[in-house]
Amino acid sequence: MTAALLQSRVSPATISEAQIEVSNLRLRTYIGFNPDEKTKQQDIVINAAIHYQAGRALHSDNEADALDYKLITKRMIRHVEEGRFHLLEKLVSDLLAIATESERVSFAQVRVDKPHALRFADSVSVTLSADRRGTGQ
């Protein structure tokens, strides 16, 4: 079956929002408020889901019509690697702001895990989301 046949069988009304997933982006940063956390970088793991209306991109096959997830991810990486954070909540909030900077984004969720934050746990995480659906934006 060719791509043209597949495309012709799916009407635009049946296609929902595109969801971009960034999975297990592993970075290091200064995170925490204890004295040892302020002097030593720690691992964090970022997961993000970003929704946007992709109708134009589906029909045009033009990168200018798609959400640039590479640019979003590069901005997240730079922010994490250049920053210092006391709280996971602040870091997650900053990353969510980066994920939702484009007005084309209708919903985003960002989760940051801090492995080894607790002695008997694999990690501690904070998740935040922002939703523009139904707000007229």
ABEGO torsion letter per residue (X at the ends): XBAAAAAAABBAAABBBBBBBBBGBBBBBBBEABAAAAABBBBBBBBBBBBBBAAAAAAAGBAAABBBAAAAAAAAAAAAAABBBABAAAAAAAAAAAAAABAABABBBBBBBBBGABAABABBBBBBBBBABGAGX
